[in-house]
Amino acid sequence: MKMRRGGFTLIELLVVIAIIALLVGILLPALSKARQASRLSVSLSNVRQISGAMGSYRLDFKDQLPFPLVQNVNGGWVICAWAMGGKYNDARWNGVPYDVAPGNRPLNAYIYPTVALDTTVNTANRGTIDLPAFKSPGDKGTINSDIILGGAMRVDQSITGYDDVGSSYMQNVVWFQLFRRNNSTTLASFTEAVNAGNKRMGSSQVDPSKFVLLSDQTAPLVIFGAAPNRFVGEFGDINKSVMGFLDGHADYVTMERRNPTAEDPYANMSIGNMTSSSQTKPYPYSFWLPMRTHN
């Protein structure tokens, strides 16, 4: 009597392979979504932590925001949007005014109070410091290469924003332009504008639950990047950005273009066109200018 040989037939093997392929096709998208949701959760947590540190800073410094001013190569003063906190810039920023040492980034003292940080740039220490609260898991490239290389704001995937300028997150400095006299770059003009903005933030004209303090790199890219201002954000969605608000909460919201209204006359206004006359107009209820956000 012949014994049947063990093992699978070719048809049985093909059926098993087809079932496995089907299961993989079903499970992989779900796993990818779960991984993306986890990364987004980390970024939201980072932004809540940074927003909380901003709140503590404002309590300590009479409602002032942590805006480090730096002198650019032309001698004028500018706000460095990423220098609120974070590690060292990349070495390519050697000698550039925006190269702010970690010890001079105000929020580091609130988030990392026990870490000794340089207050002057020590090139030997670049790459030796890691401050992960300022690192977004979705950070795939820097948007700041145009400052050094020229051209329009774009995503440079040769280096992450965190490794390029020490932070994946940018402060909202667009509102500041409304209070700057004739786009002046003098220290007096900047100080006046910052003081005016800080004062207005404490007024009834600003809803702290809607005013954006900081965001990941998607928001400024949508504002200042090339038309039609549609970009895949850090977590795979068009024009969606992780944002921290004046009241301390964080959210993942969509930005879109809008037309000026009586409520917000500055929507879509070019930053270069904002002059001292804007100081006498109603303060806008917008978030990042010239954009609006919605969930």
MOBELSUL-V956059 format. One record per residue. N is the residue number from 1. RES is the residue in three letters. SS is DSSP state (H for helix, E for strand, - for the rest). PSI is psi in whole degrees, -180 to 180 (999 if undefined). NEAR is the number of other C-alpha atoms within 8 Angstrom. Layout:
BEGIN
n	res	ss	psi	near
N	RES	SS	PSI	NEAR
N	RES	SS	PSI	NEAR
END
This chain:
BEGIN
n	res	ss	psi	near
1	MET	-	129	2
2	LYS	-	136	3
3	MET	-	138	4
4	ARG	-	133	4
5	ARG	-	133	4
6	GLY	-	165	4
7	GLY	-	176	4
8	PHE	-	148	7
9	THR	-	166	6
10	LEU	H	-40	6
11	ILE	H	-42	7
12	GLU	H	-41	8
13	LEU	H	-42	9
14	LEU	H	-37	8
15	VAL	H	-44	8
16	VAL	H	-44	8
17	ILE	H	-40	8
18	ALA	H	-39	8
19	ILE	H	-44	8
20	ILE	H	-44	8
21	ALA	H	-39	8
22	LEU	H	-44	8
23	LEU	H	-41	8
24	VAL	H	-43	8
25	GLY	H	-32	8
26	ILE	H	-41	8
27	LEU	H	-35	8
28	LEU	H	-48	8
29	PRO	H	-38	8
30	ALA	H	-42	8
31	LEU	H	-38	8
32	SER	H	-42	8
33	LYS	H	-40	8
34	ALA	H	-41	8
35	ARG	H	-43	8
36	GLN	H	-40	9
37	ALA	H	-38	8
38	SER	H	-43	8
39	ARG	H	-41	11
40	LEU	H	-40	11
41	SER	H	-40	8
42	VAL	H	-43	10
43	SER	H	-43	13
44	LEU	H	-40	13
45	SER	H	-42	9
46	ASN	H	-46	12
47	VAL	H	-37	15
48	ARG	H	-41	12
49	GLN	H	-44	10
50	ILE	H	-42	12
51	SER	H	-40	16
52	GLY	H	-40	9
53	ALA	H	-38	11
54	MET	H	-41	11
55	GLY	H	-42	10
56	SER	H	-40	9
57	TYR	H	-43	14
58	ARG	H	-37	12
59	LEU	H	-39	8
60	ASP	H	-27	7
61	PHE	-	39	7
62	LYS	-	54	6
63	ASP	-	9	11
64	GLN	-	148	9
65	LEU	-	152	8
66	PRO	-	79	10
67	PHE	-	94	9
68	PRO	-	126	10
69	LEU	E	136	8
70	VAL	E	152	10
71	GLN	E	123	10
72	ASN	-	-179	11
73	VAL	-	-19	7
74	ASN	-	3	5
75	GLY	-	-7	6
76	GLY	-	165	10
77	TRP	E	141	12
78	VAL	E	158	10
79	ILE	E	133	9
80	CYS	-	107	11
81	ALA	-	-27	10
82	TRP	-	-6	13
83	ALA	-	14	12
84	MET	-	-29	14
85	GLY	-	174	13
86	GLY	-	-178	15
87	LYS	-	-165	13
88	TYR	-	151	14
89	ASN	-	165	14
90	ASP	-	160	12
91	ALA	H	-22	7
92	ARG	H	-13	5
93	TRP	H	5	9
94	ASN	-	126	7
95	GLY	-	-3	5
96	VAL	-	136	8
97	PRO	-	-25	9
98	TYR	-	4	8
99	ASP	-	82	12
100	VAL	-	126	12
101	ALA	-	148	14
102	PRO	H	-35	13
103	GLY	H	-15	12
104	ASN	H	9	9
105	ARG	-	110	13
106	PRO	-	-38	12
107	LEU	-	-14	13
108	ASN	H	-36	13
109	ALA	H	-23	9
110	TYR	H	-35	10
111	ILE	H	-33	10
112	TYR	-	64	8
113	PRO	-	-20	7
114	THR	-	-1	5
115	VAL	-	125	5
116	ALA	-	123	5
117	LEU	-	143	6
118	ASP	-	137	10
119	THR	-	-9	8
120	THR	-	150	8
121	VAL	-	122	8
122	ASN	-	103	8
123	THR	H	-25	6
124	ALA	H	-20	4
125	ASN	H	-2	7
126	ARG	-	135	11
127	GLY	-	-1	7
128	THR	-	-7	5
129	ILE	-	135	8
130	ASP	-	122	6
131	LEU	-	82	9
132	PRO	H	-15	5
133	ALA	H	-21	11
134	PHE	H	13	14
135	LYS	-	117	13
136	SER	-	133	13
137	PRO	-	-18	8
138	GLY	-	2	9
139	ASP	-	110	13
140	LYS	-	-6	9
141	GLY	-	164	11
142	THR	E	150	16
143	ILE	-	12	12
144	ASN	-	6	12
145	SER	H	-27	11
146	ASP	H	-26	11
147	ILE	H	-38	6
148	ILE	H	-43	6
149	LEU	H	-13	6
150	GLY	-	177	7
151	GLY	-	-175	5
152	ALA	-	158	8
153	MET	E	136	12
154	ARG	-	171	12
155	VAL	-	119	8
156	ASP	E	106	11
157	GLN	-	8	8
158	SER	-	-15	5
159	ILE	-	144	10
160	THR	-	160	13
161	GLY	H	-39	16
162	TYR	H	-45	15
163	ASP	H	-22	11
164	ASP	H	-52	11
165	VAL	H	9	14
166	GLY	-	-6	15
167	SER	-	138	16
168	SER	-	-8	15
169	TYR	E	144	12
170	MET	E	143	12
171	GLN	E	151	10
172	ASN	-	108	11
173	VAL	-	5	8
174	VAL	-	-37	9
175	TRP	H	-30	10
176	PHE	H	-32	10
177	GLN	H	-27	11
178	LEU	H	-24	12
179	PHE	H	1	14
180	ARG	-	130	15
181	ARG	H	113	9
182	ASN	H	34	7
183	ASN	H	27	10
184	SER	-	145	8
185	THR	-	17	9
186	THR	-	155	8
187	LEU	H	-38	8
188	ALA	H	-41	6
189	SER	H	-42	11
190	PHE	H	-44	13
191	THR	H	-43	8
192	GLU	H	-44	10
193	ALA	H	-44	14
194	VAL	H	-44	10
195	ASN	H	-41	9
196	ALA	H	-42	9
197	GLY	H	-44	11
198	ASN	H	-41	11
199	LYS	H	-42	9
200	ARG	H	-32	9
201	MET	H	-25	9
202	GLY	-	6	8
203	SER	-	172	7
204	SER	-	-9	5
205	GLN	-	-10	8
206	VAL	-	126	12
207	ASP	-	109	8
208	PRO	-	-20	9
209	SER	-	-8	9
210	LYS	-	-10	11
211	PHE	-	121	13
212	VAL	E	127	12
213	LEU	E	-38	11
214	LEU	E	167	13
215	SER	E	170	16
216	ASP	E	-176	12
217	GLN	H	-11	15
218	THR	H	-42	13
219	ALA	H	-54	13
220	PRO	H	-29	9
221	LEU	H	-41	13
222	VAL	H	-39	12
223	ILE	H	-51	10
224	PHE	H	-8	8
225	GLY	E	178	11
226	ALA	-	148	8
227	ALA	-	149	5
228	PRO	-	24	4
229	ASN	-	43	9
230	ARG	-	116	8
231	PHE	-	144	9
232	VAL	E	120	10
233	GLY	-	-176	11
234	GLU	-	-21	11
235	PHE	-	26	9
236	GLY	-	2	6
237	ASP	-	147	8
238	ILE	E	123	9
239	ASN	-	25	14
240	LYS	E	136	13
241	SER	E	143	15
242	VAL	E	125	13
243	MET	E	146	15
244	GLY	E	137	15
245	PHE	E	165	15
246	LEU	-	-28	13
247	ASP	-	1	6
248	GLY	-	-9	11
249	HIS	-	162	10
250	ALA	E	151	13
251	ASP	E	162	8
252	TYR	E	106	10
253	VAL	E	159	11
254	THR	E	141	11
255	MET	E	144	13
256	GLU	E	155	8
257	ARG	-	150	8
258	ARG	-	164	9
259	ASN	-	152	6
260	PRO	-	146	9
261	THR	-	172	7
262	ALA	-	-33	5
263	GLU	-	-37	6
264	ASP	-	82	11
265	PRO	-	-9	8
266	TYR	-	1	9
267	ALA	-	134	13
268	ASN	-	12	11
269	MET	-	135	9
270	SER	-	137	7
271	ILE	H	-36	7
272	GLY	H	-18	5
273	ASN	H	-3	6
274	MET	-	123	13
275	THR	-	-175	11
276	SER	H	-24	12
277	SER	H	-25	7
278	SER	H	-19	9
279	GLN	H	-21	10
280	THR	H	-3	6
281	LYS	-	164	6
282	PRO	-	141	5
283	TYR	-	132	7
284	PRO	-	153	8
285	TYR	-	9	11
286	SER	-	175	12
287	PHE	-	-89	10
288	TRP	-	132	12
289	LEU	-	141	13
290	PRO	-	53	13
291	MET	-	168	14
292	ARG	E	165	12
293	THR	E	155	9
294	HIS	E	157	6
295	ASN	-	999	5
END
